[in-house]
Amino acid sequence: MAWNPFDRRSKDQRAIDDAVVDLGKPAWGGAHGHFVRDALTSWRLAATSTLHDPPTATRLDRVRKVVDRQPASRGQADVAELESLRKTVTGSVVYVVAALATAIEGLAAWTADDVAHRIVRIDLSAEVASVARSAGLLQAALDRLGGPPSGHLAKDAEVQAMYARRTEALADRQRTLILRLTALRSYLDGLMDIEKELEKMRWIEHHGSPDFAELEERESDELASLNLSAARDLFDEATDRIGVQLREAAEKLGDSGQR
């Protein structure tokens, strides 16, 4: 994508956004809803893990318990929670991996026997869970590190150097995690190329040559056309004969009238 001097997004955020270009809104419902659950389950477990005791139940946890008792609302609540994660870079990674897996599973090429020999399949659910877990652990690490040391520590060169090294290490983890999204998008792009070939192949199979019914109808039309042409020729000949006979009769009548 061309560089835009007015684009204020970070390099990581641009890479995340590029991973979902032209995908449209994911079809979270129905058969693909399990990716939302896979992503959220792994994210929740990892993002809340700390070196200290587990945190007490939050308002979100209490709301989720109520929603879990209402299956009809649970799916909508999960989608809303997943979309809300896009406020952070690590949360966006979780959202995008679920969206990419949904797009892959929705392709006809993903399950078509015609092209199965050309596809190296991956476990999409495992990939979603793995990326979400890694993103959750990264977010937990970022939360533990917090912002730059302040107060008298802001002037402590050793502390600031340690913070800078720790920040860069986490940033490197984040870049590596985003590389997994880039690879998954490349995998999707390859499948989409196969999808186009599959659509072409199936169209040719259905429409590339006329079926027997079409051939029979064509032969019937040709025969009818020949019959009509023959009838027209016979009619023309009969009309010519009648015309000759009428002229001859008129001439005879004229001759008899002169006598």
C-alpha positions in Angstrom: 0.0 0.0 0.0 1.3 3.5 -0.9 2.8 5.6 1.9 0.5 8.4 3.0 2.3 11.3 4.8 -1.0 12.1 6.7 -1.5 8.6 8.0 -0.8 8.8 11.8 -1.3 5.2 12.5 1.6 3.1 13.9 3.3 0.7 11.6 1.8 -2.2 13.6 -1.7 -0.8 13.3 -1.4 -0.3 9.6 -0.3 -4.0 9.2 -3.3 -5.0 11.3 -5.7 -2.9 9.1 -4.1 -4.2 5.9 -4.9 -7.8 7.0 -8.6 -7.2 6.7 -8.7 -5.0 3.6 -11.6 -5.9 1.3 -13.0 -8.5 3.7 -16.1 -6.6 4.7 -17.9 -7.3 7.9 -17.3 -10.8 9.2 -20.2 -13.3 9.2 -19.9 -14.1 12.8 -23.3 -15.8 13.2 -24.2 -19.4 12.4 -21.6 -22.0 11.7 -18.7 -19.5 12.1 -19.6 -18.3 15.6 -17.2 -20.8 17.2 -14.2 -18.6 16.2 -15.6 -15.8 18.3 -15.8 -18.1 21.3 -12.4 -19.6 20.6 -10.8 -16.2 20.5 -12.5 -14.8 23.5 -11.9 -17.8 25.7 -8.2 -17.8 25.1 -8.0 -14.0 25.4 -9.9 -13.9 28.7 -7.8 -16.6 30.3 -4.5 -15.1 29.2 -5.2 -11.4 29.5 -6.3 -11.7 33.2 -3.3 -13.7 34.2 -0.8 -11.8 36.4 2.0 -12.6 38.8 -0.3 -11.9 41.7 -3.5 -13.4 42.9 -6.4 -13.6 40.4 -8.4 -10.4 40.4 -11.8 -10.3 42.0 -14.9 -10.5 39.7 -15.4 -7.4 37.7 -18.8 -6.0 36.5 -18.1 -7.5 33.1 -17.6 -10.9 34.7 -20.9 -10.6 36.5 -22.7 -9.5 33.3 -21.1 -12.4 31.4 -22.5 -14.9 33.9 -26.0 -13.6 33.5 -25.6 -13.6 29.7 -24.3 -17.1 29.7 -27.6 -18.2 31.2 -29.3 -16.8 28.1 -28.0 -18.6 25.0 -30.0 -16.4 22.6 -28.1 -13.3 23.9 -24.7 -14.9 24.4 -23.7 -14.9 20.8 -24.5 -11.2 20.4 -22.7 -10.3 23.6 -19.6 -12.2 22.5 -19.5 -10.4 19.2 -19.9 -7.1 20.9 -17.0 -7.9 23.3 -14.8 -9.1 20.5 -15.4 -5.9 18.5 -14.7 -3.8 21.6 -11.2 -5.3 21.8 -10.3 -3.2 18.7 -9.5 -0.3 20.9 -6.1 -1.7 21.6 -3.4 -3.1 19.2 -3.4 -6.5 21.0 -7.2 -6.7 21.1 -7.3 -5.8 17.4 -5.0 -8.8 16.7 -7.6 -11.1 18.4 -10.4 -9.5 16.4 -8.6 -9.9 13.1 -7.5 -13.5 13.5 -11.1 -14.5 14.2 -12.2 -12.5 11.1 -9.6 -14.1 8.9 -10.5 -17.6 10.1 -14.2 -16.8 9.4 -13.4 -15.7 5.9 -11.3 -18.8 5.2 -14.0 -21.2 6.4 -16.6 -19.4 4.3 -14.8 -20.1 1.0 -16.2 -22.9 -1.1 -12.6 -23.9 -1.9 -12.0 -24.7 1.8 -14.3 -27.8 1.7 -14.4 -28.5 -2.1 -13.1 -32.0 -3.1 -12.3 -30.6 -6.6 -9.3 -28.6 -5.2 -8.5 -30.5 -2.0 -5.2 -31.8 -3.5 -4.0 -28.2 -3.8 -4.7 -27.0 -0.3 -2.6 -27.6 2.8 -5.1 -27.3 5.5 -4.5 -25.8 8.9 -6.4 -26.1 12.1 -8.2 -22.7 12.1 -9.7 -23.1 15.6 -6.3 -23.9 17.1 -4.7 -21.0 15.2 -7.3 -18.5 16.5 -6.9 -19.8 20.0 -3.1 -19.7 19.9 -3.0 -16.1 18.5 -5.6 -14.9 21.0 -3.7 -16.5 23.9 -0.4 -14.9 22.8 -2.1 -11.6 22.4 -3.7 -11.9 25.9 -0.4 -12.8 27.5 1.2 -9.8 25.8 -1.6 -7.5 27.0 -1.1 -8.8 30.5 2.6 -8.1 30.3 1.9 -4.6 29.1 -0.5 -4.0 31.9 2.1 -5.2 34.5 4.8 -3.0 33.0 2.5 0.1 33.0 3.7 3.5 31.9 7.1 5.1 32.1 8.5 5.3 35.7 7.7 8.7 37.2 8.7 10.7 40.2 12.3 10.3 41.3 12.6 7.2 39.0 12.0 9.4 36.0 15.6 10.7 36.6 17.1 7.3 37.4 19.1 6.3 34.3 19.3 2.7 35.3 15.6 2.4 35.8 14.8 4.2 32.6 17.2 2.0 30.6 15.6 -1.1 32.0 12.1 0.3 31.1 13.3 1.0 27.6 14.6 -2.5 27.1 11.5 -4.1 28.5 9.3 -1.9 26.3 11.3 -2.8 23.2 11.1 -6.5 24.1 7.3 -6.3 24.3 7.2 -4.3 21.1 9.2 -7.0 19.4 6.7 -9.6 20.7 3.9 -7.5 19.3 5.6 -7.3 15.8 6.1 -11.0 15.8 2.5 -11.6 16.7 1.3 -9.4 13.9 3.5 -11.4 11.5 1.2 -14.3 12.2 -1.7 -12.2 11.0 0.1 -11.3 7.9 0.9 -14.9 7.2 -2.7 -15.9 7.7 -3.9 -13.2 5.3 -1.5 -14.5 2.7 -2.9 -17.9 3.3 -6.4 -16.5 2.7 -5.3 -14.7 -0.5 -4.0 -18.0 -1.9 -7.3 -19.7 -1.1 -9.2 -16.8 -2.8 -7.2 -17.4 -6.0 -8.1 -21.1 -5.9 -11.7 -20.0 -5.2 -11.8 -18.0 -8.4 -10.4 -21.0 -10.4 -13.0 -23.2 -8.8 -15.9 -20.9 -9.8 -14.6 -20.8 -13.3 -14.2 -24.6 -13.5 -17.8 -25.1 -12.2 -19.2 -22.5 -14.6 -17.6 -24.3 -17.5 -18.8 -27.6 -16.3 -22.4 -26.3 -16.2 -22.4 -24.0 -19.2 -19.4 -24.8 -21.4 -21.3 -27.2 -23.7 -25.1 -27.7 -24.4 -26.8 -30.6 -22.7 -28.7 -33.3 -24.6 -32.0 -31.5 -24.2 -30.6 -28.5 -25.9 -29.3 -30.6 -28.8 -32.6 -32.3 -29.2 -34.5 -29.0 -29.3 -32.0 -27.7 -31.8 -32.5 -30.6 -34.1 -36.3 -30.3 -33.7 -36.0 -26.6 -34.7 -33.8 -27.4 -37.7 -36.2 -30.1 -38.9 -39.2 -27.8 -38.5 -37.4 -25.1 -40.4 -36.6 -27.5 -43.2 -40.3 -28.6 -43.3 -41.4 -25.0 -43.5 -39.0 -24.2 -46.2 -40.1 -27.2 -48.3 -43.8 -26.2 -47.8 -43.0 -22.7 -48.9 -41.2 -24.0 -52.0 -44.2 -26.2 -52.9 -46.5 -23.3 -52.3 -44.4 -21.1 -54.6 -44.5 -23.7 -57.3 -48.3 -24.2 -56.9 -48.8 -20.5 -57.0 -46.8 -20.2 -60.2 -48.8 -23.0 -61.8 -52.1 -21.4 -60.8 -50.9 -18.1 -62.2 -50.0 -19.7 -65.5 -53.4 -21.5 -65.6 -55.3 -18.3 -64.9 -53.4 -16.4 -67.6 -54.1 -19.2 -70.1 -57.8 -19.3 -69.2 -58.0 -15.5 -69.5 -56.4 -15.7 -72.9 -58.8 -18.4 -74.1 -61.8 -16.3 -72.8 -60.4 -13.4 -74.8 -60.1 -15.3 -77.9 -63.6 -16.7 -77.7 -65.0 -13.3 -77.2 -63.5 -12.1 -80.4 -65.1 -14.7 -82.5 
